[in-house]
Amino acid sequence: MQQTLDEKGLMAAVEIERTRLLDQARRDANAIRDGADEYARQVLEDMERRLATILTSVQNGLNELRR
């Protein structure tokens, strides 16, 4: 009887720890995903600025050639 109670207590403790670890893993994964999304946003915005500058240069060059 005592062994069953100890096993139940152990199983409850294991379940609590399992839940805690899963919750922490989810929080960590969300933080990593958020960081990756922010990095991608910054890279794409920088690329957009560079492409806009290149497009302006191309358009200016074409305009000069058309005169």
N, CA, C and O atoms as a Tripos MOL2 file, in Angstrom:
@<TRIPOS>MOLECULE
protein
  268   267    67     0     0
PROTEIN
NO_CHARGES

@<TRIPOS>ATOM
      1 N           0.8270   -1.2010    0.0000 N.3       1 MET1
      2 CA          0.0000    0.0000    0.0000 C.3       1 MET1
      3 C           0.8670    1.2580    0.0000 C.2       1 MET1
      4 O           0.6190    2.1960   -0.7580 O.2       1 MET1
      5 N           1.9000    1.2650    0.8730 N.am      2 GLN2
      6 CA          2.7710    2.4330    0.9610 C.3       2 GLN2
      7 C           3.5160    2.6630   -0.3530 C.2       2 GLN2
      8 O           3.7180    3.8060   -0.7650 O.2       2 GLN2
      9 N           3.9260    1.5670   -1.0130 N.am      3 GLN3
     10 CA          4.6560    1.7020   -2.2680 C.3       3 GLN3
     11 C           3.7670    2.3650   -3.3230 C.2       3 GLN3
     12 O           4.2470    3.2070   -4.0830 O.2       3 GLN3
     13 N           2.5130    2.0120   -3.3830 N.am      4 THR4
     14 CA          1.5900    2.6050   -4.3470 C.3       4 THR4
     15 C           1.4410    4.0970   -4.0880 C.2       4 THR4
     16 O           1.4020    4.8820   -5.0350 O.2       4 THR4
     17 N           1.3570    4.5010   -2.8270 N.am      5 LEU5
     18 CA          1.2510    5.9210   -2.5010 C.3       5 LEU5
     19 C           2.5210    6.6630   -2.9080 C.2       5 LEU5
     20 O           2.4640    7.7720   -3.4410 O.2       5 LEU5
     21 N           3.6810    6.0260   -2.6460 N.am      6 ASP6
     22 CA          4.9450    6.6480   -3.0420 C.3       6 ASP6
     23 C           5.0320    6.7700   -4.5600 C.2       6 ASP6
     24 O           5.4870    7.7920   -5.0740 O.2       6 ASP6
     25 N           4.6020    5.7460   -5.2750 N.am      7 GLU7
     26 CA          4.6280    5.7750   -6.7390 C.3       7 GLU7
     27 C           3.6980    6.8620   -7.2690 C.2       7 GLU7
     28 O           4.0290    7.5570   -8.2300 O.2       7 GLU7
     29 N           2.5320    7.0070   -6.6360 N.am      8 LYS8
     30 CA          1.6020    8.0520   -7.0660 C.3       8 LYS8
     31 C           2.1990    9.4320   -6.8480 C.2       8 LYS8
     32 O           2.0740   10.3170   -7.6940 O.2       8 LYS8
     33 N           2.8500    9.6050   -5.7010 N.am      9 GLY9
     34 CA          3.5070   10.8750   -5.4130 C.3       9 GLY9
     35 C           4.6320   11.1490   -6.3950 C.2       9 GLY9
     36 O           4.8110   12.2780   -6.8500 O.2       9 GLY9
     37 N           5.3800   10.1210   -6.7140 N.am     10 LEU10
     38 CA          6.4710   10.2490   -7.6690 C.3      10 LEU10
     39 C           5.9190   10.5700   -9.0510 C.2      10 LEU10
     40 O           6.4610   11.4220   -9.7550 O.2      10 LEU10
     41 N           4.8630    9.9030   -9.4360 N.am     11 MET11
     42 CA          4.2620   10.1550  -10.7520 C.3      11 MET11
     43 C           3.7180   11.5720  -10.8340 C.2      11 MET11
     44 O           3.8360   12.2260  -11.8700 O.2      11 MET11
     45 N           3.1220   12.0480   -9.7470 N.am     12 ALA12
     46 CA          2.6070   13.4260   -9.7370 C.3      12 ALA12
     47 C           3.7630   14.4090   -9.8780 C.2      12 ALA12
     48 O           3.6590   15.3940  -10.6090 O.2      12 ALA12
     49 N           4.8680   14.1430   -9.1770 N.am     13 ALA13
     50 CA          6.0320   15.0170   -9.2680 C.3      13 ALA13
     51 C           6.6210   14.9950  -10.6720 C.2      13 ALA13
     52 O           7.0250   16.0310  -11.2000 O.2      13 ALA13
     53 N           6.6670   13.8230  -11.2670 N.am     14 VAL14
     54 CA          7.1770   13.6880  -12.6430 C.3      14 VAL14
     55 C           6.2790   14.4610  -13.6020 C.2      14 VAL14
     56 O           6.7700   15.1440  -14.5000 O.2      14 VAL14
     57 N           4.9850   14.3570  -13.4170 N.am     15 GLU15
     58 CA          4.0410   15.0590  -14.2980 C.3      15 GLU15
     59 C           4.1830   16.5750  -14.1450 C.2      15 GLU15
     60 O           4.1330   17.3010  -15.1380 O.2      15 GLU15
     61 N           4.3540   17.0470  -12.9430 N.am     16 ILE16
     62 CA          4.5350   18.4870  -12.7010 C.3      16 ILE16
     63 C           5.8100   18.9670  -13.3940 C.2      16 ILE16
     64 O           5.8200   20.0110  -14.0460 O.2      16 ILE16
     65 N           6.8810   18.1910  -13.2430 N.am     17 GLU17
     66 CA          8.1490   18.5740  -13.8800 C.3      17 GLU17
     67 C           8.0420   18.5170  -15.4030 C.2      17 GLU17
     68 O           8.5820   19.3770  -16.0990 O.2      17 GLU17
     69 N           7.3570   17.5180  -15.9090 N.am     18 ARG18
     70 CA          7.1520   17.3920  -17.3660 C.3      18 ARG18
     71 C           6.4020   18.6180  -17.8900 C.2      18 ARG18
     72 O           6.7780   19.1880  -18.9150 O.2      18 ARG18
     73 N           5.3580   19.0130  -17.1960 N.am     19 THR19
     74 CA          4.5810   20.1860  -17.5970 C.3      19 THR19
     75 C           5.4320   21.4480  -17.5400 C.2      19 THR19
     76 O           5.3680   22.2890  -18.4370 O.2      19 THR19
     77 N           6.2230   21.5770  -16.4870 N.am     20 ARG20
     78 CA          7.0960   22.7480  -16.3510 C.3      20 ARG20
     79 C           8.1090   22.8100  -17.4930 C.2      20 ARG20
     80 O           8.3380   23.8720  -18.0720 O.2      20 ARG20
     81 N           8.7080   21.6750  -17.8100 N.am     21 LEU21
     82 CA          9.7010   21.6330  -18.8840 C.3      21 LEU21
     83 C           9.0760   21.9370  -20.2460 C.2      21 LEU21
     84 O           9.6640   22.6560  -21.0540 O.2      21 LEU21
     85 N           7.9070   21.4010  -20.4950 N.am     22 LEU22
     86 CA          7.2200   21.6770  -21.7640 C.3      22 LEU22
     87 C           6.8440   23.1500  -21.8820 C.2      22 LEU22
     88 O           6.9960   23.7510  -22.9450 O.2      22 LEU22
     89 N           6.3580   23.7230  -20.8000 N.am     23 ASP23
     90 CA          6.0200   25.1500  -20.8160 C.3      23 ASP23
     91 C           7.2580   26.0040  -21.0850 C.2      23 ASP23
     92 O           7.2060   26.9520  -21.8680 O.2      23 ASP23
     93 N           8.3630   25.6650  -20.4370 N.am     24 GLN24
     94 CA          9.6100   26.4160  -20.6480 C.3      24 GLN24
     95 C          10.0990   26.2490  -22.0840 C.2      24 GLN24
     96 O          10.5630   27.2090  -22.7000 O.2      24 GLN24
     97 N           9.9970   25.0490  -22.6090 N.am     25 ALA25
     98 CA         10.4120   24.8050  -23.9950 C.3      25 ALA25
     99 C           9.5610   25.6190  -24.9680 C.2      25 ALA25
    100 O          10.0750   26.1530  -25.9510 O.2      25 ALA25
    101 N           8.2610   25.7130  -24.6940 N.am     26 ARG26
    102 CA          7.3810   26.5230  -25.5540 C.3      26 ARG26
    103 C           7.7520   28.0000  -25.4750 C.2      26 ARG26
    104 O           7.7930   28.6890  -26.4940 O.2      26 ARG26
    105 N           8.0220   28.4800  -24.2710 N.am     27 ARG27
    106 CA          8.4320   29.8850  -24.1190 C.3      27 ARG27
    107 C           9.7490   30.1500  -24.8400 C.2      27 ARG27
    108 O           9.9040   31.1690  -25.5130 O.2      27 ARG27
    109 N          10.6880   29.2310  -24.6940 N.am     28 ASP28
    110 CA         11.9810   29.3810  -25.3730 C.3      28 ASP28
    111 C          11.8050   29.3700  -26.8920 C.2      28 ASP28
    112 O          12.4080   30.1770  -27.6000 O.2      28 ASP28
    113 N          10.9800   28.4560  -27.3810 N.am     29 ALA29
    114 CA         10.7410   28.3650  -28.8260 C.3      29 ALA29
    115 C          10.0890   29.6460  -29.3440 C.2      29 ALA29
    116 O          10.4580   30.1420  -30.4080 O.2      29 ALA29
    117 N           9.1370   30.1760  -28.6090 N.am     30 ASN30
    118 CA          8.4830   31.4250  -29.0160 C.3      30 ASN30
    119 C           9.4720   32.5850  -29.0440 C.2      30 ASN30
    120 O           9.4340   33.4160  -29.9520 O.2      30 ASN30
    121 N          10.3500   32.6390  -28.0560 N.am     31 ALA31
    122 CA         11.3490   33.7090  -28.0080 C.3      31 ALA31
    123 C          12.3120   33.5900  -29.1850 C.2      31 ALA31
    124 O          12.6720   34.5960  -29.7960 O.2      31 ALA31
    125 N          12.7260   32.3800  -29.5000 N.am     32 ILE32
    126 CA         13.6210   32.1660  -30.6410 C.3      32 ILE32
    127 C          12.9230   32.5520  -31.9350 C.2      32 ILE32
    128 O          13.5060   33.2220  -32.7870 O.2      32 ILE32
    129 N          11.6690   32.1240  -32.0790 N.am     33 ARG33
    130 CA         10.8940   32.4500  -33.2870 C.3      33 ARG33
    131 C          10.7080   33.9630  -33.4220 C.2      33 ARG33
    132 O          10.8430   34.5120  -34.5160 O.2      33 ARG33
    133 N          10.4010   34.6290  -32.3180 N.am     34 ASP34
    134 CA         10.2400   36.0850  -32.3490 C.3      34 ASP34
    135 C          11.5390   36.7670  -32.7660 C.2      34 ASP34
    136 O          11.5260   37.7120  -33.5560 O.2      34 ASP34
    137 N          12.6560   36.2860  -32.2320 N.am     35 GLY35
    138 CA         13.9510   36.8450  -32.5970 C.3      35 GLY35
    139 C          14.2690   36.6270  -34.0720 C.2      35 GLY35
    140 O          14.7770   37.5230  -34.7460 O.2      35 GLY35
    141 N          13.9680   35.4410  -34.5620 N.am     36 ALA36
    142 CA         14.2120   35.1470  -35.9800 C.3      36 ALA36
    143 C          13.3230   36.0080  -36.8720 C.2      36 ALA36
    144 O          13.7710   36.4950  -37.9110 O.2      36 ALA36
    145 N          12.0810   36.1970  -36.4750 N.am     37 ASP37
    146 CA         11.1700   37.0400  -37.2560 C.3      37 ASP37
    147 C          11.6630   38.4850  -37.2920 C.2      37 ASP37
    148 O          11.6080   39.1350  -38.3360 O.2      37 ASP37
    149 N          12.1390   38.9830  -36.1640 N.am     38 GLU38
    150 CA         12.6500   40.3530  -36.1080 C.3      38 GLU38
    151 C          13.8800   40.5000  -36.9950 C.2      38 GLU38
    152 O          14.0130   41.4890  -37.7150 O.2      38 GLU38
    153 N          14.7690   39.5290  -36.9460 N.am     39 TYR39
    154 CA         15.9650   39.5590  -37.7860 C.3      39 TYR39
    155 C          15.5650   39.5480  -39.2620 C.2      39 TYR39
    156 O          16.0910   40.3340  -40.0500 O.2      39 TYR39
    157 N          14.6530   38.6760  -39.6370 N.am     40 ALA40
    158 CA         14.2070   38.5990  -41.0370 C.3      40 ALA40
    159 C          13.5800   39.9220  -41.4680 C.2      40 ALA40
    160 O          13.8170   40.3880  -42.5820 O.2      40 ALA40
    161 N          12.7830   40.5270  -40.5930 N.am     41 ARG41
    162 CA         12.1630   41.8130  -40.9110 C.3      41 ARG41
    163 C          13.2290   42.8700  -41.1670 C.2      41 ARG41
    164 O          13.1370   43.6300  -42.1300 O.2      41 ARG41
    165 N          14.2400   42.9180  -40.3060 N.am     42 GLN42
    166 CA         15.3100   43.9050  -40.4660 C.3      42 GLN42
    167 C          16.0740   43.6860  -41.7730 C.2      42 GLN42
    168 O          16.3760   44.6420  -42.4870 O.2      42 GLN42
    169 N          16.3830   42.4370  -42.0800 N.am     43 VAL43
    170 CA         17.1100   42.1310  -43.3150 C.3      43 VAL43
    171 C          16.2810   42.5200  -44.5320 C.2      43 VAL43
    172 O          16.8030   43.1110  -45.4770 O.2      43 VAL43
    173 N          15.0010   42.1920  -44.5130 N.am     44 LEU44
    174 CA         14.1380   42.5220  -45.6540 C.3      44 LEU44
    175 C          13.9570   44.0280  -45.8060 C.2      44 LEU44
    176 O          13.9220   44.5320  -46.9280 O.2      44 LEU44
    177 N          13.8410   44.7470  -44.7050 N.am     45 GLU45
    178 CA         13.7160   46.2050  -44.7950 C.3      45 GLU45
    179 C          14.9990   46.8260  -45.3470 C.2      45 GLU45
    180 O          14.9460   47.7690  -46.1370 O.2      45 GLU45
    181 N          16.1410   46.3000  -44.9320 N.am     46 ASP46
    182 CA         17.4070   46.7980  -45.4670 C.3      46 ASP46
    183 C          17.5010   46.4960  -46.9610 C.2      46 ASP46
    184 O          17.9280   47.3460  -47.7410 O.2      46 ASP46
    185 N          17.1080   45.3070  -47.3530 N.am     47 MET47
    186 CA         17.1210   44.9300  -48.7610 C.3      47 MET47
    187 C          16.1880   45.8270  -49.5690 C.2      47 MET47
    188 O          16.5220   46.2310  -50.6830 O.2      47 MET47
    189 N          15.0330   46.1340  -49.0150 N.am     48 GLU48
    190 CA         14.0780   47.0160  -49.6870 C.3      48 GLU48
    191 C          14.7000   48.4000  -49.9190 C.2      48 GLU48
    192 O          14.5690   48.9710  -51.0020 O.2      48 GLU48
    193 N          15.3720   48.9290  -48.9020 N.am     49 ARG49
    194 CA         16.0250   50.2390  -49.0530 C.3      49 ARG49
    195 C          17.0980   50.2000  -50.1390 C.2      49 ARG49
    196 O          17.1900   51.1130  -50.9590 O.2      49 ARG49
    197 N          17.8960   49.1550  -50.1410 N.am     50 ARG50
    198 CA         18.9590   49.0370  -51.1390 C.3      50 ARG50
    199 C          18.3810   48.9040  -52.5450 C.2      50 ARG50
    200 O          18.8680   49.5240  -53.4910 O.2      50 ARG50
    201 N          17.3490   48.0970  -52.6660 N.am     51 LEU51
    202 CA         16.7190   47.9180  -53.9810 C.3      51 LEU51
    203 C          16.0890   49.2130  -54.4750 C.2      51 LEU51
    204 O          16.1260   49.5070  -55.6700 O.2      51 LEU51
    205 N          15.5140   49.9810  -53.5680 N.am     52 ALA52
    206 CA         14.9220   51.2650  -53.9530 C.3      52 ALA52
    207 C          16.0080   52.2000  -54.4850 C.2      52 ALA52
    208 O          15.7910   52.9160  -55.4620 O.2      52 ALA52
    209 N          17.1650   52.1910  -53.8450 N.am     53 THR53
    210 CA         18.2870   53.0140  -54.2990 C.3      53 THR53
    211 C          18.7590   52.5600  -55.6760 C.2      53 THR53
    212 O          19.0120   53.3850  -56.5530 O.2      53 THR53
    213 N          18.8760   51.2610  -55.8610 N.am     54 ILE54
    214 CA         19.2860   50.7210  -57.1650 C.3      54 ILE54
    215 C          18.2570   51.0690  -58.2280 C.2      54 ILE54
    216 O          18.6220   51.4730  -59.3320 O.2      54 ILE54
    217 N          16.9750   50.9160  -57.9110 N.am     55 LEU55
    218 CA         15.9150   51.2350  -58.8710 C.3      55 LEU55
    219 C          15.9850   52.6980  -59.2830 C.2      55 LEU55
    220 O          15.8440   53.0240  -60.4610 O.2      55 LEU55
    221 N          16.2010   53.5670  -58.3240 N.am     56 THR56
    222 CA         16.3260   54.9970  -58.6340 C.3      56 THR56
    223 C          17.5020   55.2390  -59.5790 C.2      56 THR56
    224 O          17.3860   56.0170  -60.5260 O.2      56 THR56
    225 N          18.6260   54.5810  -59.3270 N.am     57 SER57
    226 CA         19.7960   54.7280  -60.1980 C.3      57 SER57
    227 C          19.5010   54.2280  -61.6080 C.2      57 SER57
    228 O          19.8900   54.8620  -62.5890 O.2      57 SER57
    229 N          18.8220   53.1070  -61.7080 N.am     58 VAL58
    230 CA         18.4680   52.5560  -63.0240 C.3      58 VAL58
    231 C          17.5240   53.5090  -63.7520 C.2      58 VAL58
    232 O          17.7150   53.7890  -64.9360 O.2      58 VAL58
    233 N          16.5260   53.9980  -63.0620 N.am     59 GLN59
    234 CA         15.5770   54.9170  -63.6840 C.3      59 GLN59
    235 C          16.2670   56.2010  -64.1350 C.2      59 GLN59
    236 O          15.9890   56.7070  -65.2220 O.2      59 GLN59
    237 N          17.1600   56.7230  -63.3100 N.am     60 ASN60
    238 CA         17.9030   57.9260  -63.6880 C.3      60 ASN60
    239 C          18.7630   57.6680  -64.9230 C.2      60 ASN60
    240 O          18.8270   58.4990  -65.8290 O.2      60 ASN60
    241 N          19.4180   56.5190  -64.9510 N.am     61 GLY61
    242 CA         20.2270   56.1680  -66.1120 C.3      61 GLY61
    243 C          19.4050   56.0520  -67.3750 C.2      61 GLY61
    244 O          19.8110   56.5460  -68.4270 O.2      61 GLY61
    245 N          18.2640   55.4110  -67.2880 N.am     62 LEU62
    246 CA         17.3720   55.2770  -68.4430 C.3      62 LEU62
    247 C          16.8630   56.6370  -68.9060 C.2      62 LEU62
    248 O          16.8010   56.9090  -70.1050 O.2      62 LEU62
    249 N          16.5020   57.4790  -67.9610 N.am     63 ASN63
    250 CA         16.0340   58.8180  -68.3060 C.3      63 ASN63
    251 C          17.1090   59.6130  -69.0510 C.2      63 ASN63
    252 O          16.8050   60.3340  -70.0010 O.2      63 ASN63
    253 N          18.3460   59.4800  -68.6220 N.am     64 GLU64
    254 CA         19.4480   60.1770  -69.3020 C.3      64 GLU64
    255 C          19.6300   59.6610  -70.7180 C.2      64 GLU64
    256 O          19.8810   60.4380  -71.6390 O.2      64 GLU64
    257 N          19.5070   58.3590  -70.8940 N.am     65 LEU65
    258 CA         19.6850   57.7700  -72.2240 C.3      65 LEU65
    259 C          18.5330   58.1140  -73.1620 C.2      65 LEU65
    260 O          18.7140   58.1390  -74.3790 O.2      65 LEU65
    261 N          17.4000   58.3680  -72.6310 N.am     66 ARG66
    262 CA         16.2230   58.6830  -73.4600 C.3      66 ARG66
    263 C          16.1920   60.1320  -73.8970 C.2      66 ARG66
    264 O          15.3740   60.4830  -74.7480 O.2      66 ARG66
    265 N          17.0220   60.9740  -73.3690 N.am     67 ARG67
    266 CA         17.0100   62.4070  -73.7140 C.3      67 ARG67
    267 C          17.6140   62.6310  -75.0710 C.2      67 ARG67
    268 O          17.6910   63.7700  -75.5320 O.2      67 ARG67
@<TRIPOS>BOND
     1     1     2 1
     2     2     3 1
     3     3     4 2
     4     3     5 am
     5     5     6 1
     6     6     7 1
     7     7     8 2
     8     7     9 am
     9     9    10 1
    10    10    11 1
    11    11    12 2
    12    11    13 am
    13    13    14 1
    14    14    15 1
    15    15    16 2
    16    15    17 am
    17    17    18 1
    18    18    19 1
    19    19    20 2
    20    19    21 am
    21    21    22 1
    22    22    23 1
    23    23    24 2
    24    23    25 am
    25    25    26 1
    26    26    27 1
    27    27    28 2
    28    27    29 am
    29    29    30 1
    30    30    31 1
    31    31    32 2
    32    31    33 am
    33    33    34 1
    34    34    35 1
    35    35    36 2
    36    35    37 am
    37    37    38 1
    38    38    39 1
    39    39    40 2
    40    39    41 am
    41    41    42 1
    42    42    43 1
    43    43    44 2
    44    43    45 am
    45    45    46 1
    46    46    47 1
    47    47    48 2
    48    47    49 am
    49    49    50 1
    50    50    51 1
    51    51    52 2
    52    51    53 am
    53    53    54 1
    54    54    55 1
    55    55    56 2
    56    55    57 am
    57    57    58 1
    58    58    59 1
    59    59    60 2
    60    59    61 am
    61    61    62 1
    62    62    63 1
    63    63    64 2
    64    63    65 am
    65    65    66 1
    66    66    67 1
    67    67    68 2
    68    67    69 am
    69    69    70 1
    70    70    71 1
    71    71    72 2
    72    71    73 am
    73    73    74 1
    74    74    75 1
    75    75    76 2
    76    75    77 am
    77    77    78 1
    78    78    79 1
    79    79    80 2
    80    79    81 am
    81    81    82 1
    82    82    83 1
    83    83    84 2
    84    83    85 am
    85    85    86 1
    86    86    87 1
    87    87    88 2
    88    87    89 am
    89    89    90 1
    90    90    91 1
    91    91    92 2
    92    91    93 am
    93    93    94 1
    94    94    95 1
    95    95    96 2
    96    95    97 am
    97    97    98 1
    98    98    99 1
    99    99   100 2
   100    99   101 am
   101   101   102 1
   102   102   103 1
   103   103   104 2
   104   103   105 am
   105   105   106 1
   106   106   107 1
   107   107   108 2
   108   107   109 am
   109   109   110 1
   110   110   111 1
   111   111   112 2
   112   111   113 am
   113   113   114 1
   114   114   115 1
   115   115   116 2
   116   115   117 am
   117   117   118 1
   118   118   119 1
   119   119   120 2
   120   119   121 am
   121   121   122 1
   122   122   123 1
   123   123   124 2
   124   123   125 am
   125   125   126 1
   126   126   127 1
   127   127   128 2
   128   127   129 am
   129   129   130 1
   130   130   131 1
   131   131   132 2
   132   131   133 am
   133   133   134 1
   134   134   135 1
   135   135   136 2
   136   135   137 am
   137   137   138 1
   138   138   139 1
   139   139   140 2
   140   139   141 am
   141   141   142 1
   142   142   143 1
   143   143   144 2
   144   143   145 am
   145   145   146 1
   146   146   147 1
   147   147   148 2
   148   147   149 am
   149   149   150 1
   150   150   151 1
   151   151   152 2
   152   151   153 am
   153   153   154 1
   154   154   155 1
   155   155   156 2
   156   155   157 am
   157   157   158 1
   158   158   159 1
   159   159   160 2
   160   159   161 am
   161   161   162 1
   162   162   163 1
   163   163   164 2
   164   163   165 am
   165   165   166 1
   166   166   167 1
   167   167   168 2
   168   167   169 am
   169   169   170 1
   170   170   171 1
   171   171   172 2
   172   171   173 am
   173   173   174 1
   174   174   175 1
   175   175   176 2
   176   175   177 am
   177   177   178 1
   178   178   179 1
   179   179   180 2
   180   179   181 am
   181   181   182 1
   182   182   183 1
   183   183   184 2
   184   183   185 am
   185   185   186 1
   186   186   187 1
   187   187   188 2
   188   187   189 am
   189   189   190 1
   190   190   191 1
   191   191   192 2
   192   191   193 am
   193   193   194 1
   194   194   195 1
   195   195   196 2
   196   195   197 am
   197   197   198 1
   198   198   199 1
   199   199   200 2
   200   199   201 am
   201   201   202 1
   202   202   203 1
   203   203   204 2
   204   203   205 am
   205   205   206 1
   206   206   207 1
   207   207   208 2
   208   207   209 am
   209   209   210 1
   210   210   211 1
   211   211   212 2
   212   211   213 am
   213   213   214 1
   214   214   215 1
   215   215   216 2
   216   215   217 am
   217   217   218 1
   218   218   219 1
   219   219   220 2
   220   219   221 am
   221   221   222 1
   222   222   223 1
   223   223   224 2
   224   223   225 am
   225   225   226 1
   226   226   227 1
   227   227   228 2
   228   227   229 am
   229   229   230 1
   230   230   231 1
   231   231   232 2
   232   231   233 am
   233   233   234 1
   234   234   235 1
   235   235   236 2
   236   235   237 am
   237   237   238 1
   238   238   239 1
   239   239   240 2
   240   239   241 am
   241   241   242 1
   242   242   243 1
   243   243   244 2
   244   243   245 am
   245   245   246 1
   246   246   247 1
   247   247   248 2
   248   247   249 am
   249   249   250 1
   250   250   251 1
   251   251   252 2
   252   251   253 am
   253   253   254 1
   254   254   255 1
   255   255   256 2
   256   255   257 am
   257   257   258 1
   258   258   259 1
   259   259   260 2
   260   259   261 am
   261   261   262 1
   262   262   263 1
   263   263   264 2
   264   263   265 am
   265   265   266 1
   266   266   267 1
   267   267   268 2
@<TRIPOS>SUBSTRUCTURE
     1 MET1         2 RESIDUE 1 A MET
     2 GLN2         6 RESIDUE 1 A GLN
     3 GLN3        10 RESIDUE 1 A GLN
     4 THR4        14 RESIDUE 1 A THR
     5 LEU5        18 RESIDUE 1 A LEU
     6 ASP6        22 RESIDUE 1 A ASP
     7 GLU7        26 RESIDUE 1 A GLU
     8 LYS8        30 RESIDUE 1 A LYS
     9 GLY9        34 RESIDUE 1 A GLY
    10 LEU10       38 RESIDUE 1 A LEU
    11 MET11       42 RESIDUE 1 A MET
    12 ALA12       46 RESIDUE 1 A ALA
    13 ALA13       50 RESIDUE 1 A ALA
    14 VAL14       54 RESIDUE 1 A VAL
    15 GLU15       58 RESIDUE 1 A GLU
    16 ILE16       62 RESIDUE 1 A ILE
    17 GLU17       66 RESIDUE 1 A GLU
    18 ARG18       70 RESIDUE 1 A ARG
    19 THR19       74 RESIDUE 1 A THR
    20 ARG20       78 RESIDUE 1 A ARG
    21 LEU21       82 RESIDUE 1 A LEU
    22 LEU22       86 RESIDUE 1 A LEU
    23 ASP23       90 RESIDUE 1 A ASP
    24 GLN24       94 RESIDUE 1 A GLN
    25 ALA25       98 RESIDUE 1 A ALA
    26 ARG26      102 RESIDUE 1 A ARG
    27 ARG27      106 RESIDUE 1 A ARG
    28 ASP28      110 RESIDUE 1 A ASP
    29 ALA29      114 RESIDUE 1 A ALA
    30 ASN30      118 RESIDUE 1 A ASN
    31 ALA31      122 RESIDUE 1 A ALA
    32 ILE32      126 RESIDUE 1 A ILE
    33 ARG33      130 RESIDUE 1 A ARG
    34 ASP34      134 RESIDUE 1 A ASP
    35 GLY35      138 RESIDUE 1 A GLY
    36 ALA36      142 RESIDUE 1 A ALA
    37 ASP37      146 RESIDUE 1 A ASP
    38 GLU38      150 RESIDUE 1 A GLU
    39 TYR39      154 RESIDUE 1 A TYR
    40 ALA40      158 RESIDUE 1 A ALA
    41 ARG41      162 RESIDUE 1 A ARG
    42 GLN42      166 RESIDUE 1 A GLN
    43 VAL43      170 RESIDUE 1 A VAL
    44 LEU44      174 RESIDUE 1 A LEU
    45 GLU45      178 RESIDUE 1 A GLU
    46 ASP46      182 RESIDUE 1 A ASP
    47 MET47      186 RESIDUE 1 A MET
    48 GLU48      190 RESIDUE 1 A GLU
    49 ARG49      194 RESIDUE 1 A ARG
    50 ARG50      198 RESIDUE 1 A ARG
    51 LEU51      202 RESIDUE 1 A LEU
    52 ALA52      206 RESIDUE 1 A ALA
    53 THR53      210 RESIDUE 1 A THR
    54 ILE54      214 RESIDUE 1 A ILE
    55 LEU55      218 RESIDUE 1 A LEU
    56 THR56      222 RESIDUE 1 A THR
    57 SER57      226 RESIDUE 1 A SER
    58 VAL58      230 RESIDUE 1 A VAL
    59 GLN59      234 RESIDUE 1 A GLN
    60 ASN60      238 RESIDUE 1 A ASN
    61 GLY61      242 RESIDUE 1 A GLY
    62 LEU62      246 RESIDUE 1 A LEU
    63 ASN63      250 RESIDUE 1 A ASN
    64 GLU64      254 RESIDUE 1 A GLU
    65 LEU65      258 RESIDUE 1 A LEU
    66 ARG66      262 RESIDUE 1 A ARG
    67 ARG67      266 RESIDUE 1 A ARG
